[in-house]
């Protein structure tokens, strides 16, 4: 063995340099813009539904608060009513209780479909106190 194995491999270093090239930076910016566009769609949907939410402006995650429900109850309600998967906030510690985390990492058409389901099904179900 020699010291060739100390630090990042040559392949990883070459990848890092490629990511910092003009083409690599353009690709990263396009990816970030895509995910932040998804986050904006989710956040706008939650705002229209009157659901308190945080994030989505500088990160691809939106935290939605469901007072009076555990994060697992809210998770199960949305999964059952809308067939939309979220992440229960309690998995992030006690301060995440009553919150769900929505992720903007996905294909645009999948996010648009999730937003349609949330808006059409939660509005109806809110009257029945499901959410």
N, C-alpha and C positions, 0 to 999 in steps of 0.2 A: 504494500500500500504506500501511496505517496500522499502528498498534501493536495492532490487534485480533487479529493472528495470533501475538502473543507469548504463550507459555504454553499451557495446556490450553484446548481449544475450549469454547464455551458448552455444547455437547451433552455433552462429557465431564464438565464441572463439574456439570451438572444430574444426570447419572447418578450421580456421586459423592455428591451430596446425597441422592438417592433411596435409595441403598444405606445411608445412615446414618439413614434414617427408621425408625420403629418397624416398619413393614412390611418394609422392606429388610433390617433386622437380623434379623428373624424368618426371612426367606427364607435369608439366609446361614447362620444357625445350623442350620436344617433341612438345608441342603446339607452342611455340615461334619459334622453328626451322621450323615447317610447314609453319607458316605465313611469316617468313622471306624468305623461299624458294619461296613462291608466289610472294613476293615483288621483289626478284631477277629476276623472269621470266618477270614481268611487266616492270621493269627498263631496262632489256636487250632488250625487244621489243621496247620500246620508243627510246633507243639508236640506234637500227638498223634503225628505221624510221627517225632518225635525229631530233627528238623532244627534245628540251632542257628540262631537268628534274632534280629534286632535291629530296633527301631523299631515302628511301628504304634500306639504309645500316644499320641504327640503329633504325628504326621504320617501321611499316608495312604500311606506306603511302608514295606515290610518287606524287610529285607535277610536273605537266607538263605545260609548258608555250606555249601559242598560240598567238604570237604577232599579233597585228592588229585586234584581235577578242575580244569581251567581253567574260567573262567566260561562260555566258549563251549561246552565239552563238556557242562557241566551244562545250559546252555540247550538244546542239541540233544537231550539225553536227555529232558528234560521235554517239549519240544515233540513229539518223536517218540512218547513213551510216553503222554502225557496230552492232547496237543493244547491245551496251555496256553502262552500266550506270556508270557515274562518279559523282563527286560532284563539282558544280561550285565554284570556289575560292572566288567569291565576297561575298559568305555567311560567310566568315571568316574575312571580313573587306576590306577596300579599297586596301590594298596591295595584296589581292588575285585576283584582277581583271586581266583578261587574262590568268589565271591559272585554271587548273582542278586538283582535287585531286583524285587519284586512290587509292583504298583500297585493301590490300592484304588479308583481312578477307574473306575467302571463301574456298570452296572445290577446291582441286587441279585441278580436271578435268574441273571445271567451269572457273578457271583462265586460263588454257591452251586453252580452247575454245575462251575466250575473246581475248587472245593474237593472236590466229590464225585469228580471225575476224579483229582485228586492222591491222595486217600486210597485209592481203590480200586485204582488202577494202580501207585502207587509202593510200596505195601505188597507187592504181588505181585512187582514188578520189583526191589525191594531184595534179595530172595533171589537173584535172578539177577545181582546187582551192576551193574544198569544205573544206579542212582542210589546 
